[in-house]
């Protein structure tokens, strides 16, 4: 039909193809004999065929030897590519192009494992490496490969299917000849494997064949299966050709009803068209064969095989052919037909239902004109139409089940002497039974109960026949890799080297390795403990401020307050006594200056806060036990050569050795009691200075001995305890989700309290011990306020003093030196301020208290003269003239200041006070 249609539309072509057919009898040898006969006896220019990959292997070798192009429209095995013959043209899709579509389906539905079921020949084996790689690329494992012989009996097929039923995986990818595939599906249907929970995916060879010749008995056995097949665009020419082909086929085969042309027939049609175009382009100049030069004693047909003279030209023409065929754009790239999109089919009823497409650029899409820009292997099941799965359900199978043979999961548990709170194995000799309990066991039991399905399992201790442990934790984990255990449950930590052999769930405990050290009382009860409440800088600052405040008060008070007068030592002692007595608020001296009062008020506030804080801190130091760790730095232990401990069989030993600890300085312990004993002895007495262990163990240890030891913040990071499963186990994500759900709820807390008890009465040893001493940082604001107030008072006082004494400070003689002026300033500064109200009040009170006669004339004797000497005045004096007449009614106080009396020999300063009676 292809050649008839081609030459009907290309009547002007000078060449015509003449078909010479041979039947290989579905046999590899028969195909080789037929090809040899066509090449040697008929000298054909090209061969279209053979139909299978196994037949094509030898035929391709013949074509290359004779330089005759071999064009196969159905040999799809990727292994044929390895022949690398320039005379082989694959006019069909390479099976390796469909594996990405299949792996995208596995990824879209979240399946973690898939088992390929394939025919035991070159066609079946060729695609498996590509399929395995594609599945691994989407994080799906191939735990088993089911190989079925082309000549397998029904019993052998059933036996293999029963073997698959005993496995967890429920996702099967079928790749075989249609005849064998129909038998496999029929037997799978009989034993209940085409039911709810199972997933069947067919490659394009089975999908194309079954839907081209639908058979109710065959399709009934594969209800719910998925299939992939190359997508052929629906065009008017294609539909017209299908009708013509169906009419002609029914004329030639009246007994076959409802036959459909599959894609291999369309590729055969386009292959014939491509060859006709190539022959026309290559021409007919050299259609002969060059005879082989062989010896007379060579009698084999291969030795006498000739070489086509037109073969290379025809190969060149086929490589450059491009046209629009029934299957779409048709061209060869390195002898391979360009891949197209794949159509995803769901078997329902008597045929298939299109549910989506896969392309190398967009991944899984519901329609080809979708705007989805996702890359290959992308997409999800939401990008497909609703799938009706085996068992007539729309619920997506999870891809695995507990084996139907009733086998329980073999859960390995560690066996050790101490730390039984996590895992404890108890043997009953009388009944020869084993009981496994502990925190880790309760967590796993609760996790399994939270799963949405039943999971039968049994605990098996990792022990020798004599009851002793069979190895370390690493050995136990390795047993899962060896498939001796289906999982490991216990206090197993996630570490890198273990993750190379198993898959861990999410951790169910805290992570990290911490250091446990003894605690000592930080309060040394000695005679100087009273100094500890304040730091040295606060002590020094406080002392300096007491001196400074005393000086400020003296400056402000000594000219107007008799309490601050007297000899220099007396004035200094009084000032400092006044300042320091404010600590207990016992100062007896009064202050009369407003500036002094302001300074004293602010300073008393500072002293109040300082003394109260000191009292509180000292009380805490003397009454509350202050504990501190004996060591906080790991490198200090290494430097001093201290002994440290770790739990026997723990990976912590490797960490300590990597840190630089000498192996001779490492001591093992097996229980919390032994742990406590070693720490109590100390490093120099056969014990240890510190112990390194994982956070869950240290929490358990501190729940018993929280008053004696402290946990230093995690020194090393780990991922905590988790459950171990085989690589790629589908249980891992479900168990991890259940663990996450438990850790976020109250169930985990209940289990922890049941095994470790509540630790509310124990201090949090993870917090670092800090000093209780008060530092300057806490009080610098108060000192700043007091200092600024004092300086401001001094500045105001100096300004007022200079202004008030400006006349006496101004030199009368310009020849007086600056030194003399400064000396004069200080002489005035240290003298009494007789004009102050305090001295005037004192003098007035003295006069009012004197008894004088009420009558009589004033007498000079009524006047008195008083002389007083000021500290630092030397022989200079101040004289007061007081008129003590009692009958005076109005008086006037006159102060005569003699600024400066100067003579060549000395400078004198005098103050005269005269009181006149105006009666």
GUKE-524187 format. One line per 8 residues: number of its first residue (from 1); their letters; for each residue z, y, x of C-alpha. Coordinates in pm, whole numbers, plus 32768, in hexadecimal, padded with zeros to 4 digits. Example, Ala and Ser with C-alpha at 12.3 -4.5 7.8 and 13.67 -1.06 7.14 Angstrom:
BEGIN
1	as	830C:7E3E:84CE  82CA:7F96:8557
This chain:
BEGIN
1	xxxxxxxx	8000:8000:8000  804B:80EE:811E  7EF9:80B9:81C6  7E41:80C8:807A  7EE7:8210:801D  7EB4:829F:817B  7D42:825C:8198  7D0C:82C8:8031
9	xxxxxxxx	7D84:8422:8094  7CEF:8414:81F7  7B94:838D:81B3  7B05:845A:82D0  7BC9:8397:83D8  7AF3:82C7:84C0  7BF3:81B4:84F2  7C7E:80B2:8407
17	xxxxxxxx	7DA8:7FCB:8433  7D75:7E5C:83EA  7EAF:7D93:839E  7EE5:7C38:842E  8029:7BA4:83A7  8107:7A8F:8426  8242:79FE:838A  8360:79D0:847E
25	xxxxxxxx	8415:78EC:838C  8556:79B5:83C1  8573:7912:8515  8592:79AB:866E  84AB:78AB:870F  83B6:78C8:85F2  83A8:7A40:861E  836A:7A1B:8793
33	xxxxxxxx	8254:791C:875B  81B1:79F6:8651  81B8:7B28:8733  812E:7A66:8859  8014:79E0:8780  7FBA:7B3C:8700  7FB5:7BD4:885A  7F06:7ABC:8917
41	xxxxxxxx	7E14:7A32:8818  7DCF:7B5D:8738  7E08:7C71:8839  7EB0:7D52:8737  7EDE:7EBF:8795  803F:7ED8:86FC  813E:7E02:8644  8202:7E7D:8515
49	xxxxxxxx	8341:7DAB:850F  83FF:7CCE:8534  84FC:7CF5:841D  8643:7C9F:84D0  86E6:7D16:8611  8710:7BB6:869A  859B:7B77:8673  853F:7CCA:8702
57	xxxxxxxx	85F1:7C92:884D  84EF:7B9F:88DE  83C9:7C3A:882A  8413:7D89:88D2  8406:7CDE:8A25  82B0:7C4B:89CC  8231:7D9F:895A  829D:7E46:8A9D
65	xxxxxxxx	81F8:7D35:8B6E  80B1:7D53:8AAE  80DA:7ED0:8A7C  80BA:7EA5:8905  8191:7F93:8831  8298:7EE2:8759  82F6:7FA6:8621  841E:7F16:855F
73	xxxxxxxx	8486:7FAD:8413  85C2:7ED5:83EA  8648:7E73:8544  8770:7F62:8549  885C:7ECA:864B  88CB:7FC7:8754  88AF:7EB6:885D  8735:7ED4:8850
81	xxxxxxxx	8752:802F:88E4  87D4:7F9A:8A27  8680:7EF2:8A63  85F3:804E:8AA2  848E:7FE5:8A68  8395:8104:8A3A  82C2:801A:895F  83D7:7FEB:885B
89	xxxxxxxx	83E7:80DC:8733  850B:80BA:8642  847E:8131:84F4  85D5:8113:8452  872E:81A1:8481  87FC:8126:85A6  8934:807C:8521  8A05:8153:860B
97	xxxxxxxx	89AC:8288:853D  8A69:820A:840D  8BB6:81C5:84BD  8C14:8334:84B2  8BE0:8337:833B  8CBF:8204:8317  8DCF:8293:83F9  8DC2:83D8:8332
105	xxxxxxxx	8E10:830E:81F8  8F36:8266:82A4  8FB9:83B7:8314  8F84:845D:81C2  9062:8360:8111  9169:8358:8223  9147:81ED:8287  91D4:8198:83DD
113	xxxxxxxx	913D:803E:840D  8FFA:7F8E:83B7  8F7B:7E2E:83FA  8E04:7DFA:842E  8D70:7CBB:839D  8C21:7C7D:8442  8B22:7B6F:847D  8B31:7AB2:85C4
121	xxxxxxxx	89E1:7B14:8655  893B:7C36:8706  8917:7CFA:85C4  8A89:7CE3:857A  8B10:7D0E:86D9  8A32:7E34:8734  8ADE:7F30:8652  8C4A:7EC9:8691
129	xxxxxxxx	8C85:7F90:87D3  8BFE:80CA:872C  8CCB:808C:85F2  8E09:8056:86B8  8DD6:8197:877B  8D90:825B:863E  8ECD:81D8:8598  8FA0:8226:86C6
137	xxxxxxxx	8F17:8386:86C5  8FB9:83BA:856F  9100:8314:85D9  90BB:81C9:852D  90F6:807C:85D5  9036:7F37:85CA  914F:7E35:85D4  9068:7D0C:85A0
145	xxxxxxxx	8EF6:7CB3:8599  8E81:7BB0:84A2  8D49:7AFB:851C  8C8C:7A14:842E  8B75:7930:84A2  8A22:7949:83F1  8A3F:77D5:83AB  8BAA:77DF:8335
153	xxxxxxxx	8C05:7701:8211  8CBE:777D:80DF  8DFE:76D7:815B  8DE4:778A:82A6  8DAF:78D6:81F7  8EDD:789A:8116  8FB2:7838:8240  8F5D:797D:82F1
161	xxxxxxxx	8FA2:7A47:81B8  90F6:79A5:818E  9143:7A05:82F1  90F4:7B6D:829B  91DC:7B5A:816E  9302:7B0B:8253  92CF:7C54:830D  9345:7DAC:82A8
169	xxxxxxxx	91F2:7E54:82B4  9139:7E72:816A  900A:7F3B:81DC  8EDA:7E62:822E  8D87:7ED3:82B2  8C76:7DD0:826F  8B42:7DC6:834E  8A5F:7C98:8328
177	xxxxxxxx	8921:7C14:828B  8911:7C36:8111  8905:7AC0:80DA  8A48:7A85:819C  8AE7:7BBD:810D  8AB3:7B44:7FA9  8B6A:7A01:7FFC  8C8C:7AB9:80A2
185	xxxxxxxx	8CBD:7B9D:7F75  8CA8:7A78:7E86  8DBE:79BB:7F3D  8E8F:7AF7:7F62  8E77:7B26:7DEB  8EE7:79C0:7DB0  9025:79DA:7E7F  9087:7B30:7DF7
193	xxxxxxxx	9025:7C12:7F16  8F45:7CF0:7E3F  906F:7D79:7D81  9157:7EA3:7D7E  91CC:7F0D:7ED7  9095:7E92:7F8E  8F80:7F6A:8022  8E23:7EE5:806B
201	xxxxxxxx	8D21:7FB9:8124  8BBB:7F39:8155  8AC8:7FAA:8260  896A:801D:8205  88CC:7EC5:822E  899B:7E30:8112  899A:7F6B:803F  8821:7F96:8045
209	xxxxxxxx	87DB:7E27:7FF9  88CF:7DFF:7ED9  885F:7F36:7E25  86EF:7EF8:7E54  870A:7DA4:7DAA  8836:7DC0:7CC4  88C5:7C72:7C61  89DB:7C74:7B5F
217	xxxxxxxx	8A85:7B48:7BFB  8A83:7BED:7D53  8AEB:7D4C:7CEB  8C02:7CBD:7C17  8CA6:7C35:7D52  8CAD:7D88:7DFF  8D28:7E6F:7CEC  8DD1:7F9F:7D82
225	xxxxxxxx	8D39:7F77:7EDC  8CAD:809D:7F9C  8B62:809F:8053  8A9B:8188:812F  8922:819D:8139  882F:8298:81CF  87DB:83A9:80DA  8672:83C6:8067
233	xxxxxxxx	861C:850C:7FB5  8595:84D7:7E58  8434:8561:7E45  831C:8541:7D4C  824A:8478:7E42  836A:8386:7E78  83A5:834F:7D06  8230:831D:7CC9
241	xxxxxxxx	821F:8220:7DE3  8350:8161:7D62  82AB:813B:7C0E  8165:80C2:7CAA  821C:7FD4:7D90  82ED:7F44:7C76  81B8:7F0C:7B9F  8101:7E5B:7CB7
249	xxxxxxxx	8235:7D91:7D1B  8267:7D11:7BBA  80F8:7CB0:7BAD  811F:7BE5:7CE9  827D:7B63:7C8F  8298:7B49:7B16  83D9:7A7C:7B2C  849E:7B97:7BD4
257	xxxxxxxx	8519:7CA3:7AE5  85AB:7DF9:7B36  8553:7DEA:7CA7  8585:7F2D:7D66  84E5:7F9A:7EA9  85F1:7FCB:7FB5  85E8:80C0:80D1  855F:7FBD:81C4
265	xxxxxxxx	8425:7FA8:80ED  8405:8123:80FB  842A:811B:8276  8321:800A:8288  8236:80E7:81BB  8270:8211:82A3  8255:8137:83DC  80FA:80C3:8372
273	xxxxxxxx	8097:822B:832B  8116:829A:8482  8053:8185:8530  7F12:81E2:8478  7F39:834B:84E6  7F7F:82E4:864F  7E52:81FD:8664  7D6D:8310:85E6
281	xxxxxxxx	7DFF:83FC:86E7  7DEE:8302:8809  7C86:829E:87BE  7BD4:8155:87ED  7B45:817F:8949  7C16:806E:89EA  7C70:7F6A:88E8  7C52:7E42:89CE
289	xxxxxxxx	7D4B:7D7E:8A9F  7D53:7D53:8C13  7D73:7BE5:8C6A  7E92:7B80:8D47  7E50:7AFA:8EA4  7F03:79AC:8EAB  7EEB:787B:8F88  7E34:7748:8F10
297	xxxxxxxx	7F73:7678:8EFD  8024:776E:8E0C  8012:76DC:8CB1  810A:77BA:8BEB  8093:78AA:8ADF  8166:79C5:8B6A  80C2:79A8:8CBE  7F69:79D0:8C29
305	xxxxxxxx	7FCB:7AF2:8B46  7EDD:7C18:8B67  7F2C:7D8E:8B68  7EB1:7E7E:8A5C  7DDE:7F95:8AE9  7E1E:8079:89BD  7F99:8039:89B0  8009:8165:8A81
313	xxxxxxxx	7F2A:8251:89BB  7FB0:81CA:8874  8118:81F3:88ED  80D0:835B:8946  8036:839C:87F2  815A:82FA:8736  8255:83CC:87FA  81AA:850C:8789
321	xxxxxxxx	816D:84B0:861B  820F:8591:8517  81CE:8585:83A2  8275:8590:824D  82B3:842B:81DD  8355:838C:80B0  84A7:8393:8167  8485:84FE:81CD
329	xxxxxxxx	8425:859C:8318  83A8:8486:83F8  83AB:8498:8574  8422:83CC:869D  8513:8448:87A5  8513:8364:88D6  8493:824D:87FA  85A8:8280:86F6
337	xxxxxxxx	8578:8300:8596  8641:843A:855F  8783:8401:849C  87B9:849E:834B  88D9:84CC:825A  8989:839D:81C9  89C6:8362:805C  8B1A:82D5:7FF6
345	xxxxxxxx	8B0A:81D7:7EDB  8C1F:814A:7DFF  8BD3:7FF9:7D5B  8C13:8009:7BE6  8B82:7F38:7ACE  8A2D:7EA8:7B23  89D8:7FA5:7C2E  8A52:80B8:7D0D
353	xxxxxxxx	8ACC:8214:7CC3  8A94:8333:7DB4  8BDF:83DA:7E0D  8B81:84B4:7F36  8AC9:84E0:807C  8B0F:84EE:81EF  8A52:85BF:82EC  8A8B:85EA:845F
361	xxxxxxxx	8ABF:8760:8437  8B8F:877B:82F9  8C47:8634:82E3  8C94:85AF:8187  8C11:8687:806D  8BE5:8652:7EFC  8A86:86E3:7EF9  8991:8725:8012
369	xxxxxxxx	8967:8892:7FB0  8ADF:88C4:7FDF  8B4B:89F8:809F  8C50:892E:815D  8C3C:8997:82C9  8D25:888C:834F  8CC5:87C6:847F  8C8A:8653:84A0
377	xxxxxxxx	8DA5:856C:843E  8E31:867E:8360  8E63:8676:81EA  8F58:85C7:8108  8F4E:84EA:7FD7  8F45:8624:7F03  8DE4:865B:7F88  8D74:8520:7ED1
385	xxxxxxxx	8D4A:84D0:7D64  8E4F:83F0:7CC5  8E4D:8294:7D5B  8E8F:8161:7C88  8F35:806B:7D73  8F53:7EF0:7D5D  9033:7E97:7C3C  8F8F:7FA6:7B67
393	xxxxxxxx	9082:80B4:7BD9  9055:8219:7C51  9194:8214:7D24  9139:8225:7E93  91AD:80E9:7F49  9298:8133:8068  91D0:8046:8143  92DE:7F4B:8196
401	xxxxxxxx	93D2:7E64:80E9  94E8:7D7A:8146  9444:7C29:8188  942E:7B50:8054  94AD:7A1C:810A  9612:7A9B:80DE  9645:7ADD:824F  9757:7BD9:8297
409	xxxxxxxx	9743:7CE3:83A0  97F6:7C73:84DC  98D4:7D98:853B  995F:7D88:869A  9AB9:7E1F:86D4  9B68:7E5C:8823  9C97:7D93:888A  9DA6:7E3B:895A
417	xxxxxxxx	9F1F:7E3E:8985  9F7D:7FA6:893F  9F1F:80BD:8850  9F27:7FCD:872C  9F24:80F6:863E  9DAB:8107:866B  9D4F:7F95:866C  9E40:7E72:8657
425	xxxxxxxx	9DD4:7D05:8656  9ED7:7C13:85CF  9EAA:7A9B:85E3  9F5C:79A7:84FF  9F76:785B:85B9  9FDC:779B:8484  9EA8:77F8:83B7  9DC7:7843:84E4
433	xxxxxxxx	9D64:798D:8444  9D3A:7AE3:84DD  9DA2:7C2C:843E  9D19:7D76:84BB  9DCC:7EB9:8461  9DE5:801A:84E5  9D75:817F:84B5  9C0A:813A:851A
441	xxxxxxxx	9BFD:800B:8436  9C7D:80CF:8309  9B7F:81E2:834B  9A5F:80E9:8355  9AD9:8036:821B  9AE6:8183:8163  998D:81E3:81E1  98F4:809B:8168
449	xxxxxxxx	9993:80CA:8012  98EF:8220:7FFE  9792:8190:8036  96B5:817F:7F01  9683:8009:7F33  974A:7ED6:7F8F  9765:7E81:80FF  9804:7D2E:814D
457	xxxxxxxx	9899:7D19:82A9  999F:7C69:8377  9A6B:7CD0:84A5  9A4A:7BFD:85DE  9B34:7C4A:8705  9A8B:7C6B:8856  9B5C:7B5D:88F9  9B43:7A21:89C4
465	xxxxxxxx	9BA6:78CD:8936  9CFC:78F1:89D9  9D3B:7A34:8919  9D0D:7B21:8A3D  9C20:7C48:8A29  9AB9:7BF1:8A83  9A71:7D35:8B3C  9A71:7EAE:8B3A
473	xxxxxxxx	99F9:7F98:8A2C  98A9:7FB1:8ADB  988D:7E35:8ACE  98DE:7E3C:895C  97D4:7F44:8918  96D7:7E7B:89DD  970E:7D51:88F4  966C:7E1C:87DE
481	xxxxxxxx	953D:7E51:88BB  9533:7CD8:88F7  9546:7CA4:877C  9689:7BDD:8798  972A:7CDE:86B3  9690:7DA9:859B  977B:7ECE:85DB  98B6:7F36:8694
489	xxxxxxxx	99DF:7FD3:85E2  9B08:805A:86A3  9B76:8171:8787  9A22:817D:8832  99BA:82CA:88C5  985A:8357:88C0  97E6:8377:8A27  968B:8395:8AB9
497	xxxxxxxx	9668:8243:8B63  96D2:818E:8A24  95DC:8250:894D  94BF:81B8:8A15  950B:8064:897A  958E:80B2:881D  9582:81BE:8714  96CB:8268:86BF
505	xxxxxxxx	972C:82F9:8572  97C2:8452:8555  991E:845D:85F7  9A4E:8435:8519  9B4F:84C4:860D  9B7F:85F4:86E7  9AC5:85FC:882F  9B25:8641:8995
513	xxxxxxxx	9BF7:85BD:8AB3  9D40:8672:8AE7  9E55:8677:8BE7  9FBE:8626:8B87  A0CF:86B4:8C68  A24C:86C2:8C4E  A2FB:87F7:8BCE  A415:88A7:8C87
521	xxxxxxxx	A503:89B5:8C10  A47F:8B01:8C8A  A5DA:8BA0:8C6D  A691:8B80:8DB4  A7F4:8BD9:8D49  A853:8CB2:8E78  A904:8DF8:8EB6  A7C2:8EC1:8EA9
529	xxxxxxxx	A73F:8E45:8D60  A78D:8F9A:8CC7  A66B:902A:8D8E  A569:8F43:8CF1  A53D:8FF3:8BA1  A481:910E:8C4D  A36E:90F7:8D4D  A399:91A6:8E9A
537	xxxxxxxx	A2AA:92BC:8E42  A36C:930A:8D03  A4B6:9308:8DC3  A42C:93FC:8EC6  A38F:94DD:8DBF  A4CF:94E6:8CF2  A5A3:953F:8E22  A4B4:9651:8E88
545	xxxxxxxx	A4B7:96E3:8D2C  A635:96E4:8D20  A633:97AF:8E65  A521:9892:8DE2  A5CD:98D4:8C94  A713:9921:8D49  A65F:9A1C:8E24  A5B6:9ABD:8CF7
553	xxxxxxxx	A702:9AE3:8C3F  A7A1:9B81:8D74  A686:9C78:8D98  A69F:9CDC:8C2D  A81D:9CEA:8C1D  A8B4:9D4B:8D6D  A88F:9EC8:8D43  A927:9ED6:8BE8
561	xxxxxxxx	AA0D:9DA6:8BCA  AB5A:9D8D:8C83  AB4A:9C0E:8C66  AA2E:9C12:8D5D  AACC:9D11:8E4E  AB97:9CD6:8F82  AB55:9C53:90DF  AA00:9BB9:9120
569	xxxxxxxx	AA82:9A55:9123  AB37:9A95:8FDD  A9FC:9B1F:8F3A  A929:99F8:8FB3  AA2A:98FA:8F3F  AA51:99A0:8DED  A8D8:99AA:8DB6  A89F:983D:8E0D
577	xxxxxxxx	A9D9:97D2:8D53  A959:9884:8C20  A802:97DF:8C3E  A87C:967B:8C7A  A991:9694:8B75  A885:96B4:8A6C  A84E:953B:8A91  A994:9508:89D2
585	xxxxxxxx	A990:965E:892B  AADB:96B9:89D5  AA84:980C:8A67  ABA9:9907:8A51  AAF6:9A3E:8AC6  AA5B:9B1F:89C4  A90B:9BBF:89E9  A8DF:9D25:8971
593	xxxxxxxx	A770:9D63:89B9  A67D:9D18:88A1  A589:9C97:89A1  A68F:9BA4:8A23  A6E1:9B31:88C6  A571:9AE6:8881  A555:9A20:89C3  A699:9960:8981
601	xxxxxxxx	A630:9903:881E  A4E5:9873:8895  A586:97C3:89BC  A697:9728:88E1  A585:969B:8801  A4DC:95FE:8931  A627:9573:89AD  A678:94E7:8857
609	xxxxxxxx	A535:9422:8843  A550:93B2:89AE  A6B8:9338:898E  A67A:9286:8846  A54B:91D3:88D9  A610:9177:8A10  A72B:90EC:893D  A641:901B:886A
617	xxxxxxxx	A588:8F91:8997  A6C7:8F3F:8A53  A755:8E94:8921  A61B:8DBF:8906  A62A:8D62:8A74  A797:8CFB:8A64  A795:8C45:8917  A633:8BB8:88E5
625	xxxxxxxx	A5B6:8AA3:89C6  A487:8B19:8A87  A3AB:89F4:8AEE  A288:8A02:8BDC  A1A1:88F4:8C69  A1E2:8883:8DCB  A073:88AA:8E23  9F44:8943:8D7A
633	xxxxxxxx	9E32:891C:8E7E  9D84:87D2:8EC7  9D1F:8844:9022  9E8C:8883:9076  9ECF:8711:9039  9DB0:86B1:911F  9E1B:87A6:922C  9F84:872B:9231
641	xxxxxxxx	9F1F:85BD:921F  9FE2:8577:90E2  9FCD:842E:9026  9F24:843E:8ED1  9EF8:833E:8DBD  9DED:82C8:8CCD  9DCF:81BA:8BC5  9D5F:8066:8C3D
649	xxxxxxxx	9BF1:801F:8BFB  9BA3:8189:8BA5  9A73:8247:8C1F  9B65:835A:8C8A  9B87:82A9:8DD9  9A22:830A:8E2F  9A66:8474:8DD5  9B97:8482:8EB6
657	xxxxxxxx	9ADA:83EA:8FDA  99BF:84E3:8FAA  9ABD:85FE:8FB3  9B2F:8593:910C  9C6B:84CB:90C9  9CB0:83BA:91C5  9C9C:8266:911B  9DEA:820D:91BC
665	xxxxxxxx	9E88:832E:90FA  9E1E:82A2:8FA7  9F17:81D6:8EDB  9EC0:8124:8D95  9F96:80FE:8C5F  9F6A:8028:8B29  A053:80C2:8A27  A0FD:8205:89C6
673	xxxxxxxx	A24A:817A:8A40  A1C1:8132:8B9A  A119:8286:8B94  A267:8330:8B4E  A317:8266:8C5A  A21C:82C7:8D67  A22E:8438:8D12  A3AA:8431:8D09
681	xxxxxxxx	A3BD:83A0:8E6A  A2D9:84A6:8F01  A1D5:848E:9011  A2CD:8458:912D  A396:8344:9087  A293:8240:9031  A211:8302:8F06  A108:8408:8EC3
689	xxxxxxxx	A0FA:8582:8EB6  9FFB:858C:8D9D  9F37:84A4:8CBC  9DCD:84CA:8C4B  9D5E:8437:8B01  9C90:847F:89CD  9D12:856E:88C6  9D58:8463:87BA
697	xxxxxxxx	9E37:83A5:88AF  9EE7:84E1:8921  9F28:8543:87B6  9FC4:83F0:877C  A094:840E:88B8  A113:8567:8861  A16E:84F8:8703  A279:8423:87AC
705	xxxxxxxx	A2D5:84FB:88D7  A27A:865B:8871  A3BE:86EF:88F9  A385:8673:8A5B  A215:86AB:8AA3  A0FD:87A1:8A6E  9F88:8770:8A43  9EB3:8857:8B12
713	xxxxxxxx	9D76:88CA:8A63  9C57:87CD:8A7B  9BE7:87B4:8BE1  9AA6:86F2:8B97  99CC:86E3:8A64  9975:859D:89B4  98F6:8554:8858  9A23:849A:87D0
721	xxxxxxxx	9A45:8340:8735  9922:82B1:866D  9895:8168:85EC  977E:80C1:86B2  964B:801A:8618  950B:7F8B:86AA  93FD:807C:870F  933F:80F7:85DF
729	xxxxxxxx	942E:8058:84E8  93F3:80E3:8389  956B:80D8:8351  95AC:81F3:8446  953F:8319:8369  95F0:8290:8236  9733:8249:82F1  9721:839C:839D
737	xxxxxxxx	9702:844E:8250  982B:838A:81CB  98F8:83E5:8301  989E:8553:82D6  9905:8545:816C  9A54:84AA:81C8  9AA8:85A1:82DA  9A6E:86C0:81E9
745	xxxxxxxx	9B55:862A:80E2  9CC1:85BE:80C9  9C87:844C:8106  9C79:8472:8281  9DBE:8537:8283  9E6C:8429:81BC  9DFD:831D:82B0  9E72:83F0:83D9
753	xxxxxxxx	9FC7:8428:833B  9FE7:82B6:82ED  9FB2:824D:8457  A026:8375:8526  A120:841C:8440  A141:858C:83F7  A16C:8667:8529  A1EA:879C:8478
761	xxxxxxxx	A33B:878B:852D  A29A:878F:8683  A22D:88D1:872B  A0C1:88FD:876C  A0B0:8891:88D4  9F46:88F4:88F2  9FA3:8A63:88F5  9FD8:8AF4:8A4A
769	xxxxxxxx	A136:8B63:8AAE  A145:8CDA:8AE3  A250:8DB7:8B7F  A354:8E5B:8A9C  A38A:8F80:8B8A  A33D:90D7:8B02  A23D:9198:8BCB  A1E1:9305:8BF3
777	xxxxxxxx	A0AC:92C9:8B1D  A187:92B5:89E9  A23C:9400:8A26  A154:94E5:8AE6  A112:95AD:89A9  A283:9601:8983  A2A2:9665:8AEF  A16E:973B:8ACA
785	xxxxxxxx	A206:97F7:89A4  A351:982A:8A5A  A2A4:989B:8B97  A1BF:9991:8AE7  A2E4:9A22:8A1F  A3B5:9A4C:8B5A  A29D:9AEF:8C20  A250:9BD6:8AFD
793	xxxxxxxx	A3BF:9C3C:8AEB  A3C4:9C82:8C62  A289:9D54:8C4C  A316:9E21:8B29  A45E:9E52:8BE4  A3B6:9EC3:8D26  A2D7:9FB9:8C6D  A400:A04C:8BB1
801	xxxxxxxx	A4D2:A05D:8CEF  A3C8:A10F:8DB8  A386:A202:8CA0  A4F7:A24D:8C70  A541:A27E:8DE1  A3FC:A327:8E38  A4A1:A46D:8EAA  A58C:A3C1:8F98
809	xxxxxxxx	A47A:A2E1:9019  A391:A408:905E  A3C5:A47C:91C6  A426:A5EE:91F8  A39D:A5F5:9353  A23E:A578:9394  A2AB:A50F:94EE  A388:A3F8:9464
817	xxxxxxxx	A2F4:A2A6:94B9  A28B:A19A:93C0  A398:A0BA:9451  A4A2:A1B8:93FB  A415:A1DC:929F  A41F:A064:9268  A583:A058:92EF  A5E2:A16F:9203
825	xxxxxxxx	A543:A0AD:90E0  A611:9F78:911E  A74F:A046:914D  A71E:A0DD:8FF8  A6BA:9F87:8F66  A7FF:9EDB:8FC7  A8E2:9FF4:8F4B  A97E:A014:8DF7
833	xxxxxxxx	A8B9:A0C8:8CF0  A9C8:A1C1:8C8F  A8EC:A24B:8B82  A8E9:A0FD:8ACF  A995:A0F6:8982  AA6E:9FD6:89F7  AB1A:A0A9:8B04  AB32:A1DF:8A27
841	xxxxxxxx	ABD0:A115:8915  ACC3:A07F:8A08  AD2A:A1D3:8A8D  AD54:A26A:8932  AE30:A14E:88C3  AF10:A187:89F2  AF40:A2F6:899A  AF8B:A2B1:8831
849	xxxxxxxx	B096:A1C1:8898  B15B:A2CA:896E  B28C:A386:88CB  B27E:A500:890F  B352:A627:888C  B2C8:A6CB:8759  B312:A82F:87C5  B30A:A8F2:8904
857	xxxxxxxx	B21B:A9A7:89DA  B122:A8E6:8A9D  B186:A8A2:8BFC  B0C2:A83F:8D26  B1A9:A71D:8D49  B114:A694:8C0E  AFE3:A635:8CD2  AFCF:A4F1:8D95
865	xxxxxxxx	AEEE:A47B:8EA5  AE7E:A30D:8EC7  ADBC:A27A:8FE1  AD17:A120:8FDF  AC4B:A06B:90E3  AB17:9F9B:908C  AAB3:9E65:9149  A9B8:9EBA:9248
873	xxxxxxxx	AA02:A02D:9241  AAB6:A02A:938E  AB8F:A15D:93B3  AADE:A215:92A2  ABA3:A251:9166  AB81:A2C8:9005  AC7C:A3C2:8F82  ACCD:A3F5:8E13
881	xxxxxxxx	AD78:A535:8D9D  AE1A:A501:8C4B  AEB7:A614:8B77  AFC3:A563:8AB9  B03C:A67D:89E7  B0A8:A5ED:8898  B06F:A71A:87C1  AF05:A735:87FC
889	xxxxxxxx	AE3D:A724:86BD  ACE1:A73A:873D  AC7C:A6D0:888E  AB3F:A6D0:894F  AAE7:A5D6:8A54  AA27:A661:8B71  A98F:A58A:8C7C  A928:A637:8DB4
897	xxxxxxxx	A844:A568:8E8D  A814:A5D8:8FEA  A6D0:A52B:903A  A6E9:A53B:91A6  A7BA:A5EA:92A8  A70D:A5EF:93EE  A77F:A65E:9543  A709:A5FA:969A
905	xxxxxxxx	A810:A4EE:96B8  A835:A440:9567  A7C6:A419:9400  A8C3:A430:92EE  A8BD:A3D9:9182  A9CD:A44D:9091  AA02:A44A:8F1F  AAEB:A53A:8E74
913	xxxxxxx	AB65:A51F:8D13  AC12:A650:8C80  ACA6:A65E:8B2C  ACFA:A7BA:8AAB  ADDC:A812:898E  AD52:A91D:88AE  AE8B:A954:87D7
